[in-house]
Amino acid sequence: MPPPPAPLPSDHPLAAALRRGARVLLAGDSGSGKTTLARAAAATLAGEGLACRCLCADPGLPGFGPPGAACLGRWEEDAWRLEAIAALASLDAARFRLPLAEAVRRLAQRVPTGPLLLDMPGVMRGVAGAELLPALAAAAGLDTLLLLAHAEAPPPIEAECRALGLEFARVTPSPHARHPGRQLRTRRRTRAWDDWLKDAGMLSLDLEALAVIGTPPPDLVPEAWQGRQVGLLDARGATLTLGEVVALEGNRLRVKAPAPAQPPAALVIRDAQRRNDGQLGTARPHAAATREPAAFAEATPPETLPLPPRAGERPVVHLDSTTATLLNGTFGDPLLHLRLTHQRRSLLFDLGDPGRLPARLAHQISDVFISHAHFDHIGGFPWLLRSRIGDFPPCRLYGPPGLIDHLAGMLRGILWDRVGGRAPRFEVAELHGERLLRARLVAGQPPTPLPPRNAPGGLLRQEPAFRVHAVTLDHGTPVLAFSYAPDLQARVRRERVAAHGWTPGPWLGELKQRLLTGESDARVLLPDGRSWRVDRLAEALLLVRPGQRLVYATDLGDTPDNRRRLTAFARGARVLFCEAPFLASERAQASSTGHLTARACAEIAAAAGVARLVPFHFSRRHTGKAEDIHAEIARYFTPPGSAEGDALGQVHLPRPWEAPS
């Protein structure tokens, strides 16, 4: 619990407004100190014998009460005592601003008279801020706006503040106010959620007897429900309690939650979910959520459900510990982004035009694997180069023979007289058979040779958590295909955690990370204050199995040797990203340019026995006709587990992202 706040000066505008019974909207950017100021104001009034209530409208990190809800509290004995909640089942105030305004309206009605503080989310910019500010002011019947903003900065959404017609005051934030940062905010949020559930029991709910509202995941995909936050409502829509889904078993939903005062009539579920690392965050949209038709969904395992192909799609594949995204879609330059979930780190396969990707993505990239140096596979290097000007560790790049000279030439074409010690740095390795020739490249300096390394079986990179191999194929020039293979995957067995009486939390993420990095002798601090060795704790709580392998191959001719090499390389992979620029009827064009046809792509995938195939690098001559490529693939590749002979089941596509705005 935070220490008791210091009282405010007697003439502070917030204290003065609350003394006269005002209903005050406390607004400001995240990290401006709104929550601390609200506590100080309540303590000041309490010292004068006056009561004060606060309505916290930040579901991502409320000042009191559970996250995922708007919370109403009364100040008692140096702290807010929770009086009521209104479930949002989301941490995103910007996306769900209309449900949030309704939640605020319900809670504000419980305070017909007396001073009321509304602690607004730190959404103060853009369309979301412009709409949220007046919506919350109207919902709570506020008469005063107090804005925390520095005097030298123009107020955010200034016109909207003036248009409210409220009594207005502006206060400079405390110099000690700081944004906690994403990681600390997540930890605080999860700790608050664990506190809410510490005395919770297990409820078994019949979904058919409940009105399910919000944005529920598909009921045919039980794993999409696990860990989701849900609000249980009465017949009038008031929140009875807030809980966490343990499992969906047929029509029965098992929920861990404080006991409601009466049986619920409705359930609200949106996108708040406990992640695999034990942290409370926002769920990814589930691939099956938009798949149709429903009759086909019932007959086909969820993992092999298709989506109709769309031009410009950005296929996304979620594996155990990684998310793989074709950032330029199926028609754009090849650029596969692998996000390592538990390491806050990224790998790239090929480096085509990155468009408007943010520099922060470049800051997270540790390794880039380049198939060959044709422009559509290496043209994004200047973006990476510019984004890494600063104090960053060297980025590693791997590719075929000649890569060092190609990249050094691009560096030489730029004047680097002003970067000094902030020059971007790279370590580049070329695969020559089973040997890596290496060099260090620093902008503004000549290349420096590094000691060569052995690369048995094309091994490029080996870490405790994963390995990356390459195989050399022919495209009229040597080209590399890559395999990403996690060594182990660990899943938390939640029932065993509960059996030990422990509360899920960040310690589970630490356990998995230490296990995957080989720290079996390390000790992990448990919620009860004891510490166990990683190996003992992993045996008790984790399900460990081999990782799901991903293979990436593009720009190879349809030759017997290429087919043999790639088939052997991809055998048994979980997912194969493989080029399919042309149709079989365009085989002459494919042969003259050293590319595959859709039929060849499908036949290689079938021969390798991969579980999932993601075709890409389509020729732009097929723009608007991607379904022709998918249809040809469907005739020659059927993923394991799909309905034999069903055309929809034969093409396995991950859920596409919308094109960037």
N, C-alpha and C positions, 0 to 999 in steps of 0.2 A: 504494500500500500504506500502511495506517495506520502511524504511528510506533510503535516498541516501547512496550508498556505499562509503567507503573510497577509494581513489585512490590507485593503486598498486605502489610499489617502481619502480622507473624508470628502474631498471635492472631485473625486474621480467621476467622470461622466457616467460610467456604468453603474457604480454604486448609487449615484444620485437618481438615475432613472428607475432602478429597482425599488428604491425607497418610496417612490410615489406610485408603486404598483404597476409599472410599465411592463409590457410584453416586448422583449428586446431580441432582435435578430443579431447574433454575434457572427460576423462574417470576416473572412480573410483567407489568404492562401494557406496551404498545408505547411505546418511548421511555423506559423506566425504566433502561436501561443494562445489560441482561443480557449482550449480546454483548461489550461492553467489559469487564465484570467477568469473563467467562469467559476472555478473553485475558490479563487481569492475573493470574488464578489460575494459568493454565498457565505463564506466564512465571515466576511465583514458584516453582512446583514445579521448573521447568527449572533455575533458579538453585541448587536444592538437589540436583540430579542425579536428579530423579524425572520419569518420563514421564507424560503426561496426554493423554487423548483427549476429543474433544467430538463429540457427535451433535447437529447443528443441525437442528431440526424445524420451522423457519419457511420454508416453500416460497416465500413472497412476497418475502423478502429475507434469504437465509441469510448468516451471518457469513463464510462461505467457500463455494466451490463454486458450481454453477449454480443459479439460481432454478428453481422447478418440481420440486424434489427435496428429499428429506431427505439430508443430507450427513454423512459420518463423516470426521473428520480427526485427525491426530496433531500435537502441537506440536513444531516443529523450527525452530531458528534464528529465533526471534521471529515465527513465523507458523504457521498451520495448514497442514499438508500433506494434501491430499485423498487419502483411502484408498479410499473407495467411495461410491456414491450409490444411492439407491432412488427411481426416477422416480415422481412423482405426476402430472406433466403438468397441474398446476393451481397457481395461486398462492393458492388459497382454502383455508386450513387449517380454517376453521369448517365449510364445506360438505362437504368431503371428509375428515372427521376419522377415519372408519373406515379408508379407504385409507392415511391418514397414520400411524395407529397400527400398521398392518401393515408399512409401510415402516420405522418405527422398530424394530419387533421384529426384522426381518431384519438391520438394521445392528447392533443391540445384540448379536446372537448372534456377531458377529465379534470382540467384546471380552469373552471369558469371564472374565478377571480384570483387576485393576488399576483405578485410578480412572477414572471416566467422568462427564463433564458432559453433561446433556441440556438444551440451550438451547431452551426451549419457545416456541411462537408467542405473541404478545401477545394471545391470545384468553382473557381471564380473567373474562368476565362472561356472564350469560345461560345459556341451555341449552347452547350450543356450548362455553363454558368449563367448565361443570359436567361435561360428558361427556368433554371432551378431557383434562382434568387426570388423572383416574384411569386413562383408557385408555392414556395415554403412560407413566404411572408403572408400570403393570402390564406393558406391552409391553417396556420396557427393564429390568425387574427392579430398580427403584430402591429405595434404602433411606433416602434423606435428601431433604427438601424445603427449599430455601432460597427465600424469598419476598422480592422487592424491593417494598417498600411503605412509605409514610410512616407514622410511628408514630401520628399523629393521625387517620389514616383507617382505617376498618374494613377488614380484609383482604377482597379480592374473593373470592367463593365460599368464604367462611370455613368453612361446614359441610363442604364437600367436602375442604378442606385438612385439617381435623381427622379426617375419616373415613378418610383414607388410612392412618393408623396409622404414618406415617413419622417419623423423627427430624426435628424442625422447628426452623428458625431464621428469624428475620426481620431483614432488613438495610434500612437507609434508603438510597434511591437517591442517587447523587451529585448535588449541586446543579447540576452541569454537564450532566446527562442531559436530553436534549430529544427529542421526537418529530420526525423529520426533515421531516414534512409529506408530503402525497400526491405532489406533483410531484417533490420531491427523491428520495423513496423510489422512484418510477417510474424516474427517471434512473439511480439507483444499480443498480436491478434490471436495467435494460436494458444498462448497462455490464458487469455481471457476465455476462449472457447473451452479449453480443458477445465478451467475453474467452474464454468457453467455446468459441465457434464459430470463433475466429480462425484456427485451424489445421485446421479441419474439411474433410472431403472430401464428394463427392457420392455418395450411395447410391441405387440403383434397386431397389425392393422390390416383389415380387409379393404383392399383398394377399390373393389367394386361397390363398397358401401360409402365411399368418400367421394366428394367432388374434388378432383385434382386440378389445380389451377397453376398459373405461372408459365414456365417453359420446361416441362418435364422431358427427360430423355425418353427414348422409345422403350415401352414396357417389354419388348421382345429382346432387349439387351440388358440383362440383369446387372452385368458388371458396370454399366454406365450409371447405375443408381448408387452403388456402394460408396460410402463416404459423403454422399450429398447431404447438405443441410436442408431440413424441412421445417416448415411452420405448421402447427396443428391449430385449426381455427374452429370456433363455434359456429352455430347456424347463422349468426349475424356478421360473421367475418372477423370478430375480435380474436386476438391471438391467445390461445390457451398455454402453449409452451413451444419451445424450439428444440429440435433434436437432430440427430445424425443417423443416416441410414446405415444399418449393419449389413442387410442383405435383402434382396427381392427374391422371393421363392414362390413362383407361380403368381397368385393374386395376393399373397401375404407379404406385407412389408414389415420387416423387423427394424425397429427404431430405438436407439438409445436416447432417452430424454427424461427430464424431470417429469414426474407424474402430473397429468393435466387434472384440473378440478372436475371435469366432466368428459364424457366421450366426445371426440372431435367429430365435426360434420364435414370438414373440408381440410385439404392439405395443399400448401403452397410450396412449390419447389422451383428454384431457378438455377443459378450456376455456382453457388458457393459449395466447395467440396474439399474434404481432407485429401491431400495428395499422397502419393506413395511414400514421400519422405516424412509424413506425419504432420506437415504444416497445413494450415487452413488457407486455401487460395481459391482461384477461379478455375472451374472445370473447362477443359477443352471441349468445343462442340463435338459431339460424337458423330462419327461417320454415318451411322445408320439413321440419324435423326431425319434426314431428308430423302431417304431411299424409298422408292416405290416400285411396283405396287405392293400393298400389304400382303396379299396372298402369296406372292413370291417370297417375301421376307419370312413367312411362317415355314416355308418348305426348305429354306436354304440357311446353312450356318451363318451367323452374323458376320464372320470374318471374310466370307466370300461374296457378300452382297455387292452388286454393282451400282454404279451411278452412270447415268447417260453422259457420254463424253461431250465436252463443251470446248469450243475454241477459246483459247486464252486461259484454260484452267491451270491452276498451280497445284499439282498433285502433292498430297501430304501423306506420309506413312508414319504411324506411331509404333515403334518397337518398345521393348522393355525399358530401356534407359536412354533412348534417343528418339528424336523426331527428325525425319528426313523430308525436306521440302525442295521441289524443283522451283527455284525462285523466279525463273523466267517462263514458267509454264512449258507446255509441250511443243510450242513452235519457236520460242525464243532461244537465245544463246544458252548452251549448256552451263548450268550453275546449280549444283546440288548442295544444299546446306544441311549439315548434320549437327543438330543441337544436342549436346551431351547433358541430359537433364540434371544429373546430380552434381555436375562439375561447373555449371555456369560457363560453359566453354563451347566453342564451335569448331567444326572442321568443314572445309569446302572441297568438293570434287569438281574440278574445272573452274574456270574463272572468266566466263563470258561477261558480256556487258551487264554491270550490276544495276543499271538504271539509277533509281533514286534510293538505293539502300542507305540506311543511316550509318554514320561513322561509328556509332556504338557497336554495331555488329562487327565491323572490322577490328575493333578493340578486343573482342572476345575470341577472335580466330587465332588458333595456335598452329594449325597445320593446313596446308593447301596441297591437294594432289591433282596435278595437271596431266591430262591424257596426252596432249601434244601441243605444239605451238602455233597451230592455225589460229587466225585472229579471233574467231568466234569462241575459242576456248581459253584465250589468254588476254583478251582485250580489256578485261576488268582490272588488270594489274595496276594501272595508274590510280584507280579508285582506292585500292588497298594501300598503295604507296602513300598517297596523300593523307589517308585516314590514320596512318600510323606515324605521322610526324609527332614526336613527343617522347616521353619517357616510357617506352614500351619494351618488353623483352623481344628478342629476335623471333620473327615468324618463320616457321620451317616450310619449305616448298619442295615437292618431289615431282619428278617427271622423267621423260626419256632423254637419251643423249642429246646434247645441244642446249638444254634448258638454261644452263648457267650463262652461256653467251647471249642467249635471247634476252634474258632479264637484265644482264649487265648492260646490253646495248640500250635498253629502254631507260635505265638509270643515267647512262651517259648523255642522253638527249635532253637532260634537264639541268638548269643551273641551280646549284645547291649552296650558294655563297652565304645564305642567311640562316641556315638551320642549326649550325654549330653542333652541340652535343645532342640535339633533338632529332638528328637524322634517322630516318627509318632504317631498320636493320633486318637482314634475312639470312637464313642458312639454307642453301639450296643443294639438293642431292639429285644426281642423275643415276638411273638404273642401267647398268651395263652388265647384262647376264645376271650373275648373282653377286654383283659388286656395286657399291654405291660410291661414285666419285663426288666429292663435296667441296663447297666453297662458301665463304662468308661474303655477303654483299652489304656494304654500307653506303648509303647515298652520298655522293661526292668523293668517294674513295675507290681505288682500283680493287678488283676482286682479290680476296685472300684465300689461298688453298687451305682446306682442312683435311685431316687424315681420312683416307678412305675407310669404308666399313664393309664387312661382309653382309650379304643379303640372301641368306639361304632360302630357297623357294620363293624368291621375290619379296622377302620380308622387308618392308620399308620402315615401319614404326612399331615398336612393342612397348607397352606399358602394362602395369598390373591389371588395368581394367579392360584393355582391348589390344588388338593387333590389326595392322593394315598390310596386306600383301598386294602385289601387282603381278600381272602377266603381260608379256609383250605380244601385241598383235600387229597386223599389217594394214596400213591405210595408204600405201604408196610411200609412207614414211613410218618409222616405228611409233606405235601408239600404245598406251598402257590402259588396261582395265584394272579396276581396284576392288578389293574385298575388305570390308570392315567387319571384324568379328569380335564382339565382346567376349572376354574369357568366361565370366560368370554373370549370372543375374540373380538377384536376391529379392524375394518378396516377403513382406512381413505377414506372419500368421497371427492375425489380430485376436483370434480366439485364445491363443496361447499367451499373448500379452495380457488379455483380460483375466485369464486363469491365474496369472501371477499377481493380480491385483495392481498392475502398473497402468498408468495413464499414458496413452500415446503422446508423443511430443518430438522435439528436435533430436532427442537422444537416439531415436530409431534411425533417423537419417545419418547421424554420426556412426552408428553401428554398421550400417550398410557401406558407407564410404570407407571405413577402416577395414572392413572385410575385403572389399574389392581392391583395395590398394595393398593388401598383404600384411596388414598390421595386426596379426592374430594375437600377439602378446599384449597389445595395448588394453587399457581398461576403459570402460564406459560408465559414467555416473548415471545411476538409475533414479527414477522419481522418488524412491523411498530413502535416498541418501546413500545406499550401498553402491559399490562398483564391482562389475564382473569383467572377466577377460572377454575379449572379442570372440575368440573361438568358442568358448563355453556358451556365451549369450547367443551367438549365431546358431549354434546347434539347437538351442532351446526355442528360438523365436522365428528363425528365417527358413524359407524354402529356397534352396540354392540349386540352380540348374544351368546348363550351358546357355550362352547368349544366342540371340537371333542374328544370323549373319546377313549382311547386305552386300550385293555386288553391283557395281556400276560399270557399264561398258558402252562406249560410243565411238563412231567413226572407224569402222572396220569393214573390209570388203568381205563379200560372201564367198570365201574360199574354203576348201576342205580343211586346210591347216587352221584357219581362224575358227571354224566351227568346232574342230576337235579341241583346240586349246580353251576356248571360252566355255564349252560344255563341261569340260573337266573342272575348270576353275569355279564355275557357278554351281556345281552339283550340290544339291541339298540346301541351297540358300533359302532363307526365309523370303527375301524379296530380291528381284532382279530389275534394276533400272537399265533398259536396253534401247538403243536407238532403233527407229523404224521410219526412216525418211520417206520411203517410196512404197508403192504397191508392187505386187508381183508382175503386173502388166508393164511396169516401168523398169524391168530388170536390167535392160541395156543401160539406162541412165544410171542406175545404182552401181552397175559394174564399172562403168567408165569413171565414176567419181569415188569409188572405193567405199560404198555404203551398203547397208543391209536393206532388204525389202521387209515389209511387215510379215510376210510369210516366213522369211528366214529368221526373223526375231522370234516369232512364235515357236518355230521348230526347235530352235536352240533352247528356249525356255522349257519346252516339253521334254527334250532329251536330258536336260539337266535336272529335271524334277523339282523345279523351284515351286514354292508355295504361292508366290504372288509375282505378277509381272506388271511393270509400269513402263509402257512404251513412251518414247519421247523423241525429241529432235526431229519433228515432222518437217518435211519440206513445205515451204510456204505456198507451193502450188496447190496444197490441200487445205488452205485456209477456208474455213466454213464447211469443210467436208471431212472433218476428222473421223466421223462415223464410218467412212469407207475403210480407213486404216484399222479401226477397232473391229469392224466386221471381218476383215481378212484375218486378223489375229485370232478371232473367235473360232474360225474354222480349223485352226491348227494347234490351239493351246487351250486346255481345260485345266484350271487349277484344281489340286486335290481337294475333295470334299464338296465340289460344286455338283449340281444336278447334271448328270450326263445327258448330252444332247440339247440342253436348254441354252439357247443363244445368250441369254442374259447372264447365265452363270459362267460362261466361258471366258469372259473378259473381266479381269479383276482390277478395278480401279480404286485407288484411295480417294478420300474426300477432297475435292478441289477447294483451294482458297480463292476468294475473290481477287481479281486483279487489283494492284495497288492504286489508290486514288492519287 
